[in-house]
Amino acid sequence: MSNRNVTSEILSDGHFQVRRDTFTASSGVVKTRDVVEYPEAVAMVAIDPDGKLILEKQYRHAAGRELLEIPAGGIEPGEAPEAAVCREMQEETGYLPQTVQHLTSFYSAPGYSTEILHVYLVKDLVENPLTAEDSDEITLLRVSREEALELITNGTIRDGKSIAGLLFYFNSYKPAKPRAQ
């Protein structure tokens, strides 16, 4: 926000910080916005050894329901995104990826949050679990590409990072076509 004369006030400081910014818009009007300062995170399009996509079902308090999502998690201070990918995959799915490829990055909710999500393709998975405090609340599902598309289309997958990550992957990586004989 260069040349906008921003002043900030911290409203809440817990797991994440909420601040109130007052600034001058390009029109000259003074505006106020509340901003959630949230650390960067990773999300993974995970392909299991059978070529299926790994999804997680878990209860999300803010949504008030169980959601079907791709694996994801926060990046710890000083941790590289690729290291967070491996740690989160082990904690949430019990697999350590041997192949980690960056797909895209995006702001999760730029209207009110600073969070940037980095989406990775992970495959060549080897069983190697780590224990996380809330991983017992996660149920893994394995679905085909077609099933995942149907779950997005019929509204079963309602999580934005999962929809964006899966559709980006599907658009970037087309299934191999059978060879003509």
Secondary structure, 3 states (H helix, E strand, C coil): CCCCCCEEEEEEECCCEEEEEEEECCCCCEEEEEEEECCCEEEEEEECCCCCEEEEEEEECCCCEEEEECCEEECCCCCCHHHHHHHHHHHHHCEEEEEEEEEEEEECCCCCECCEEEEEEEEEEEECCCCCCCHHHCEEEEECHHHHHHHHHCCCCCCHHHHHHHHHHHHHCCCCCCCCC
